[in-house]
C-alpha cells in the first residue's frame, strides 16, 4: 500500500486526538520519563485506507493511551499518495513532521539517507526483534543501522469473482495465455470484461516485469535493467492485454475505478493485495465473502513473480518525545497488535510468532498470501527506491493508452533512471 500499495483519492487528512481520561501534556509534544512514566504527545501519521483500515489502526492507537495514560496520541490520516513528499517537506523545514510515520517499505531507506529518521538499535522500539520475518526486517535497515519497525508485509495476487467464473466455465488462470483465454470466455458467456488492469500506478506493473524475468534495477551490480529485453517484453505483455480486450485500464483515479468495477461485478478479475480485502468485502458482489477467490498472479514467460510490499513504523529524528515514540512504535508492531490487525483486516503480520496463533493460522486469506510473501521479489532497498516509480508510471500509462510504444517506453524509463542514479551503468 500500500499501500500498498494504493493511493486513495478519497482521503481527507484527519487530525484526531486520542487521549485517555487521565492527565496529558496535550499542549506540548515534549514528554518526560523522569518519574518512570511516559508523558507528552506523540503525533502519528497513518497512511492506511480511509473507510476500512484507518478505523482499525485508530482504535489500536487508543489502546496505547490506556497503557500510558499520560501520553496523548494525535492521530492523523495522511493520504498514501501524498505522505512521502509531505513528510520530506516537513522534515526538511523542521516544522510539522510527525513523531511516528507509517512508512511504505521503499520510503524507509530514503528517509534514513536524508537523516530524517532516528536509529532504533538499542531502543524499546525493537523489542523481540529476532521475531521479525527476515524479509520484513530487510527493508528497515540502511548502512548497518535499523531505522524502522516492520508493521505489515504483503505481496499481490489475482482476485477473482467465483460466480462469474462459474457462469463462464473458467478456472483461475495460471499464466498470461490462460488469462487471455479466460477473459475471452467471460466476455462471450457473461458480456463482462475479464481483468481490470490498474494503469496509473506502476506498482501494478511489477508482477508482469518479474514474470518476464526483469527488474527495475540490479542494485548489487549498480545496473539499470528496466530497458533490457525482459523489460520491453513486460511492456508488450500489458499492452497486449489491453489491445486484445482481455483487460480494461485507466489513466487516472485507478484505485477507485478498479475497486468499483470489481466490487460491482463489472469485471471478473483484478490484481491486488491484502490491503484491498476490507474494501473489497464491502462490495455487493462479496456480501458473501466466499465469492472472492484469490490465486497467484498469472505467470509470464519466465515464471510467476509478485513484488514484496508492506509498511514500517519509523520515528522522526527531530521528535521532541523520542521515549514515547519508541514505545508507540513497539506497541503498534507488537505480537498482540499485529494479531488484532490480522483478525480485523487480514493484513499479514511481520512477526513469526503471530502466524502460530490459532486465529491467524486459520485465516484463509493469510493462508494464501503468506506463501505469496515467501516467494515475493524483494525490491531494491536503496534511498532512490521510492523515486524509481515516478518515471516508470509515466511511461507505463503511456504504453497502456497507446501514447508510446513498449520499446520507447522502456528506453525512456531507463534514461530517467540513469539521470537519477548517475554512477550506475
C-alpha positions as CSV (number, residue, x, y, z in Angstrom):
1,X,0.0,0.0,0.0
2,X,0.3,0.4,0.1
3,X,-0.1,0.6,0.3
4,X,0.1,-1.0,-0.7
5,X,0.4,-0.1,-2.0
6,X,-2.7,2.0,-3.3
7,X,-3.1,5.8,-3.3
8,X,-6.6,6.8,-2.1
9,X,-8.0,9.9,-3.7
10,X,-11.0,10.0,-1.3
11,X,-8.9,10.6,1.8
12,X,-9.1,13.8,3.7
13,X,-6.5,14.3,6.4
14,X,-8.0,13.7,9.8
15,X,-6.5,15.2,12.9
16,X,-7.9,13.4,15.9
17,X,-6.5,13.5,19.4
18,X,-6.8,10.2,21.1
19,X,-6.4,10.7,24.8
20,X,-7.3,8.6,27.9
21,X,-9.3,10.1,30.7
22,X,-6.2,10.6,32.7
23,X,-4.0,13.7,32.6
24,X,-1.9,14.5,29.4
25,X,0.5,17.1,28.1
26,X,-1.5,17.8,25.0
27,X,-0.2,21.3,24.9
28,X,3.3,20.2,24.2
29,X,4.9,17.4,22.1
30,X,7.6,17.1,24.8
31,X,7.5,14.3,27.3
32,X,9.3,13.1,30.3
33,X,10.3,9.8,31.7
34,X,12.0,11.1,34.8
35,X,9.3,9.6,37.0
36,X,9.4,6.3,35.2
37,X,6.2,7.1,33.4
38,X,5.9,8.2,29.8
39,X,4.0,11.5,29.1
40,X,3.5,14.2,26.5
41,X,2.2,13.9,22.9
42,X,3.0,11.5,20.1
43,X,1.8,12.6,16.6
44,X,1.3,9.6,14.3
45,X,0.8,9.8,10.6
46,X,-1.2,6.8,9.5
47,X,-1.3,6.2,5.7
48,X,-3.9,3.4,5.7
49,X,-7.0,3.4,3.6
50,X,-9.8,5.6,4.9
51,X,-13.2,3.9,5.5
52,X,-11.7,0.5,6.2
53,X,-8.2,0.1,7.5
54,X,-8.0,3.5,9.3
55,X,-10.7,2.6,11.7
56,X,-8.8,-0.4,13.0
57,X,-5.5,1.5,13.3
58,X,-7.1,4.4,15.0
59,X,-8.8,2.0,17.5
60,X,-5.4,0.3,18.1
61,X,-3.7,3.6,18.8
62,X,-6.3,4.2,21.5
63,X,-5.1,1.1,23.3
64,X,-1.7,2.8,23.7
65,X,-3.2,5.6,25.7
66,X,-4.8,3.1,28.0
67,X,-1.3,1.6,28.7
68,X,0.2,5.1,29.0
69,X,-2.5,7.4,30.3
70,X,-0.2,10.5,30.4
71,X,0.6,10.2,26.7
72,X,-1.7,11.8,24.1
73,X,-1.6,10.2,20.7
74,X,-2.5,12.7,17.9
75,X,-3.8,10.5,15.1
76,X,-3.6,12.0,11.6
77,X,-4.6,10.0,8.5
78,X,-2.5,11.3,5.6
79,X,-3.4,10.1,2.0
80,X,-0.8,7.5,1.0
81,X,-0.1,9.2,-2.3
82,X,0.8,12.5,-0.5
83,X,2.6,11.2,2.6
84,X,6.1,10.6,1.2
85,X,6.6,14.2,-0.1
86,X,4.7,15.7,2.8
87,X,6.9,14.0,5.3
88,X,10.1,15.0,3.4
89,X,9.0,18.7,3.2
90,X,8.0,18.8,6.9
91,X,11.3,17.2,8.0
92,X,13.4,19.4,5.8
93,X,11.7,22.6,7.1
94,X,11.9,21.3,10.7
95,X,8.2,22.0,11.2
96,X,5.1,19.9,11.1
97,X,6.7,16.4,10.9
98,X,5.1,13.7,13.0
99,X,6.8,11.8,15.7
100,X,6.0,8.5,14.0
101,X,5.1,7.7,10.4
102,X,3.7,4.6,8.8
103,X,6.2,4.4,6.0
104,X,5.9,2.3,2.9
105,X,8.9,-0.1,2.8
106,X,10.6,1.7,-0.1
107,X,10.5,5.1,1.7
108,X,12.4,3.9,4.8
109,X,16.0,3.9,3.3
110,X,15.3,7.2,1.5
111,X,14.2,8.9,4.7
112,X,17.1,7.4,6.6
113,X,19.6,8.5,3.9
114,X,18.3,12.1,4.3
115,X,18.8,12.0,8.0
116,X,15.1,12.3,8.9
117,X,14.8,9.1,10.9
118,X,16.1,8.1,14.4
119,X,18.1,4.9,14.5
120,X,16.2,2.4,16.6
121,X,19.0,-0.1,17.5
122,X,19.1,-0.4,21.3
123,X,15.7,1.3,21.8
124,X,12.5,-0.3,23.1
125,X,11.1,0.0,19.6
126,X,12.9,-3.1,18.5
127,X,11.7,-5.3,21.4
128,X,11.9,-9.0,20.4
129,X,13.4,-8.1,17.0
130,X,14.5,-11.7,16.4
131,X,10.8,-12.5,16.0
132,X,10.5,-10.4,12.7
133,X,10.5,-12.2,9.4
134,X,13.9,-11.8,7.7
135,X,12.4,-10.3,4.5
136,X,10.3,-7.8,6.5
137,X,13.3,-6.7,8.6
138,X,15.4,-6.2,5.4
139,X,13.6,-3.1,4.4
140,X,14.2,-1.4,7.8
141,X,18.0,-1.4,7.6
142,X,20.3,1.2,6.0
143,X,24.1,1.5,6.2
144,X,24.2,-1.1,9.0
145,X,21.6,0.6,11.2
146,X,17.9,-0.1,11.8
147,X,15.6,2.8,11.1
148,X,12.1,1.3,11.3
149,X,10.0,-1.4,12.8
150,X,8.1,-3.8,10.4
151,X,4.4,-3.4,10.8
152,X,2.8,-5.4,8.0
153,X,4.2,-7.3,5.0
154,X,2.4,-8.1,1.7
155,X,2.5,-9.2,-1.9
156,X,0.0,-9.4,-4.7
157,X,-2.4,-12.0,-6.1
158,X,-5.2,-12.4,-8.6
159,X,-8.6,-11.6,-7.1
160,X,-11.5,-13.2,-9.0
161,X,-15.3,-13.4,-8.8
162,X,-16.2,-17.0,-8.3
163,X,-19.8,-16.6,-9.6
164,X,-18.7,-15.0,-12.8
165,X,-16.0,-17.7,-13.3
166,X,-18.6,-20.4,-12.7
167,X,-21.1,-18.8,-15.2
168,X,-18.3,-18.6,-17.8
169,X,-17.0,-22.1,-17.1
170,X,-13.4,-21.0,-16.4
171,X,-10.8,-21.5,-13.7
172,X,-8.2,-19.2,-12.2
173,X,-5.6,-18.7,-15.0
174,X,-2.0,-19.8,-14.2
175,X,-0.3,-17.8,-16.9
176,X,-0.9,-14.9,-19.3
177,X,-2.1,-17.1,-22.1
178,X,-4.7,-18.7,-19.9
179,X,-5.7,-15.2,-18.6
180,X,-6.5,-14.1,-22.2
181,X,-8.4,-17.3,-22.9
182,X,-10.4,-17.0,-19.7
183,X,-11.2,-13.3,-20.4
184,X,-12.5,-14.2,-23.9
185,X,-14.8,-16.8,-22.5
186,X,-16.0,-14.5,-19.7
187,X,-16.9,-11.9,-22.4
188,X,-18.6,-14.4,-24.6
189,X,-20.6,-16.1,-21.8
190,X,-21.4,-13.1,-19.5
191,X,-20.7,-9.9,-21.5
192,X,-18.3,-8.8,-18.8
193,X,-14.6,-7.8,-19.0
194,X,-12.0,-10.3,-17.8
195,X,-9.4,-8.1,-16.0
196,X,-9.2,-4.6,-14.6
197,X,-5.6,-3.6,-15.0
198,X,-4.7,-0.5,-13.0
199,X,-2.9,1.9,-15.3
200,X,-2.0,4.8,-13.1
201,X,0.3,3.1,-10.6
202,X,3.5,1.3,-11.7
203,X,3.4,-1.0,-8.7
204,X,0.8,-2.9,-10.6
205,X,3.3,-3.4,-13.5
206,X,5.9,-5.1,-11.3
207,X,4.3,-8.6,-11.4
208,X,4.5,-8.5,-15.2
209,X,8.0,-7.3,-15.1
210,X,9.1,-10.0,-12.7
211,X,7.1,-12.5,-14.7
212,X,9.4,-11.9,-17.7
213,X,12.5,-12.2,-15.6
214,X,13.1,-8.5,-15.4
215,X,13.5,-5.9,-12.7
216,X,13.8,-2.1,-12.4
217,X,17.5,-2.2,-11.4
218,X,20.2,-4.6,-10.3
219,X,21.2,-3.0,-7.0
220,X,24.0,-5.3,-6.3
221,X,25.8,-4.5,-9.5
222,X,24.5,-1.0,-9.8
223,X,23.0,-1.6,-13.2
224,X,19.8,-0.3,-14.8
225,X,17.7,-3.2,-16.1
226,X,14.3,-1.8,-16.8
227,X,15.1,-1.2,-20.5
228,X,16.6,-4.7,-21.3
229,X,14.8,-7.4,-23.3
230,X,12.7,-8.6,-20.3
231,X,11.6,-5.0,-19.5
232,X,10.4,-4.4,-23.1
233,X,8.6,-7.8,-23.1
234,X,6.8,-6.9,-19.9
235,X,5.5,-3.6,-21.5
236,X,4.4,-5.6,-24.6
237,X,2.5,-8.0,-22.3
238,X,0.4,-5.4,-20.6
239,X,-0.2,-3.6,-23.8
240,X,-1.4,-6.8,-25.5
241,X,-3.8,-7.5,-22.6
242,X,-5.5,-4.1,-23.3
243,X,-5.4,-4.4,-27.1
244,X,-6.9,-7.8,-27.0
245,X,-9.7,-6.6,-24.8
246,X,-8.7,-9.1,-22.1
247,X,-8.3,-6.1,-19.8
248,X,-9.6,-2.6,-19.4
249,X,-7.4,0.1,-17.9
250,X,-7.3,3.8,-16.9
251,X,-5.0,6.8,-16.8
252,X,-6.4,8.4,-13.6
253,X,-8.2,7.5,-10.5
254,X,-7.2,3.9,-11.0
255,X,-7.7,2.6,-7.5
256,X,-11.3,3.8,-7.2
257,X,-12.2,2.7,-10.7
258,X,-10.7,-0.7,-10.3
259,X,-12.3,-1.4,-6.9
260,X,-15.7,-0.1,-8.0
261,X,-15.7,-2.2,-11.2
262,X,-14.7,-5.4,-9.3
263,X,-17.0,-4.9,-6.3
264,X,-20.0,-4.2,-8.6
265,X,-19.3,-7.3,-10.8
266,X,-18.4,-5.4,-13.9
267,X,-15.1,-7.2,-14.2
268,X,-14.2,-10.7,-13.2
269,X,-10.6,-10.2,-12.0
270,X,-8.1,-7.7,-10.7
271,X,-4.6,-7.8,-9.3
272,X,-4.4,-6.6,-5.7
273,X,-3.0,-7.3,-2.3
274,X,-4.3,-8.0,1.3
275,X,-4.7,-4.2,1.9
276,X,-7.7,-4.4,-0.5
277,X,-9.6,-7.1,1.3
278,X,-11.6,-5.0,3.7
279,X,-12.8,-2.6,1.0
280,X,-13.5,-5.5,-1.5
281,X,-15.7,-7.3,1.0
282,X,-17.8,-4.1,1.3
283,X,-18.9,-4.5,-2.3
284,X,-22.3,-6.0,-3.2
285,X,-20.6,-8.9,-5.1
286,X,-18.8,-10.0,-2.0
287,X,-21.5,-9.7,0.7
288,X,-20.9,-13.5,0.7
289,X,-17.2,-13.5,1.4
290,X,-16.9,-16.9,-0.1
291,X,-17.4,-15.5,-3.5
292,X,-14.0,-13.9,-3.5
293,X,-11.3,-16.1,-4.9
294,X,-7.5,-15.4,-4.7
295,X,-4.9,-17.1,-6.9
296,X,-1.2,-16.3,-7.7
297,X,-0.6,-13.6,-10.2
298,X,-0.6,-15.3,-13.7
299,X,3.0,-16.2,-14.7
300,X,4.9,-14.6,-17.5
301,X,7.3,-16.4,-19.8
302,X,9.9,-16.6,-17.1
303,X,7.6,-17.6,-14.2
304,X,5.4,-16.2,-11.6
305,X,6.5,-13.1,-9.7
306,X,5.0,-10.5,-7.4
307,X,6.6,-7.6,-5.5
308,X,7.2,-7.6,-1.8
309,X,5.5,-4.7,-0.1
310,X,4.4,-3.6,3.3
311,X,4.7,-0.8,5.8
312,X,7.1,0.1,8.6
313,X,6.8,2.4,11.6
314,X,9.6,5.0,11.6
315,X,10.4,7.6,14.3
316,X,11.3,11.1,13.2
317,X,14.8,12.1,14.2
318,X,13.6,15.6,15.3
319,X,10.9,14.3,17.6
320,X,10.7,16.1,20.9
321,X,9.3,13.0,22.6
322,X,11.5,10.1,21.5
323,X,10.9,7.9,24.5
324,X,7.1,7.8,24.0
325,X,7.6,7.5,20.2
326,X,9.8,4.4,20.6
327,X,7.2,2.9,22.9
328,X,4.4,3.7,20.5
329,X,6.3,2.0,17.6
330,X,6.9,-1.0,19.7
331,X,3.3,-1.2,20.8
332,X,1.9,-0.9,17.3
333,X,4.2,-3.6,16.0
334,X,3.8,-6.0,19.0
335,X,2.6,-9.5,18.5
336,X,-0.7,-8.6,20.3
337,X,-1.3,-5.6,18.0
338,X,-0.4,-7.5,14.8
339,X,-2.8,-10.3,15.7
340,X,-5.6,-7.8,16.2
341,X,-4.9,-6.2,12.8
342,X,-4.8,-9.6,11.1
343,X,-8.0,-10.6,12.7
344,X,-9.9,-7.5,11.6
345,X,-8.2,-6.7,8.2
346,X,-6.4,-9.9,7.2
347,X,-3.2,-7.9,6.8
348,X,-0.1,-10.1,7.1
349,X,2.0,-9.9,10.3
350,X,5.7,-9.3,10.3
351,X,6.3,-11.4,13.4
352,X,6.8,-15.1,13.1
353,X,5.1,-15.8,16.4
354,X,1.8,-14.3,15.2
355,X,1.5,-16.9,12.5
356,X,1.4,-19.6,15.2
357,X,-1.7,-18.1,16.9
358,X,-4.8,-20.2,16.1
359,X,-6.9,-17.2,14.8
360,X,-4.1,-16.2,12.4
361,X,-3.2,-19.7,11.4
362,X,-6.8,-20.4,10.5
363,X,-7.3,-17.2,8.4
364,X,-7.9,-18.3,4.8
365,X,-6.6,-15.1,3.3
366,X,-3.4,-15.1,5.4
367,X,-3.1,-18.8,4.3
368,X,-2.9,-17.6,0.7
369,X,-0.8,-14.5,1.0
370,X,1.8,-15.9,3.4
371,X,3.2,-18.3,0.7
372,X,3.0,-15.5,-1.8
373,X,5.1,-13.2,0.5
374,X,7.6,-16.0,1.0
375,X,8.1,-16.1,-2.8
376,X,7.8,-12.4,-3.4
377,X,10.6,-10.5,-5.2
378,X,12.4,-8.0,-2.9
379,X,12.5,-4.5,-4.2
380,X,15.8,-2.6,-4.1
381,X,16.3,-1.2,-0.6
382,X,18.2,1.8,-1.8
383,X,17.5,5.5,-1.0
384,X,16.2,6.1,-4.5
385,X,13.9,3.0,-4.4
386,X,10.7,5.1,-4.0
387,X,11.8,7.5,-6.7
388,X,12.0,4.8,-9.3
389,X,8.2,4.7,-9.7
390,X,7.8,8.3,-10.9
391,X,9.4,7.8,-14.4
392,X,8.0,4.3,-14.6
393,X,4.4,5.2,-14.0
394,X,4.5,7.9,-16.7
395,X,5.7,5.5,-19.4
396,X,3.5,2.6,-18.1
397,X,0.4,4.8,-18.5
398,X,1.6,6.0,-22.0
399,X,2.2,2.4,-23.2
400,X,-1.2,1.2,-22.0
401,X,-3.0,4.1,-23.6
402,X,-1.1,4.0,-26.9
403,X,0.8,7.2,-26.5
404,X,4.1,5.4,-26.9
405,X,5.5,2.0,-27.8
406,X,6.7,-0.6,-25.4
407,X,10.3,-0.2,-26.8
408,X,10.3,3.6,-26.4
409,X,8.6,3.4,-23.0
410,X,11.3,1.1,-21.7
411,X,14.0,3.3,-23.1
412,X,12.6,6.5,-21.7
413,X,12.4,4.9,-18.2
414,X,15.9,3.6,-18.5
415,X,17.2,7.1,-19.4
416,X,15.3,8.6,-16.5
417,X,16.9,6.0,-14.1
418,X,20.4,6.9,-15.4
419,X,19.8,10.5,-14.6
420,X,18.6,9.6,-11.1
421,X,21.4,7.0,-10.4
422,X,24.3,8.9,-12.0
423,X,27.1,6.4,-11.2
424,X,25.1,3.3,-12.4
425,X,25.5,1.5,-15.7
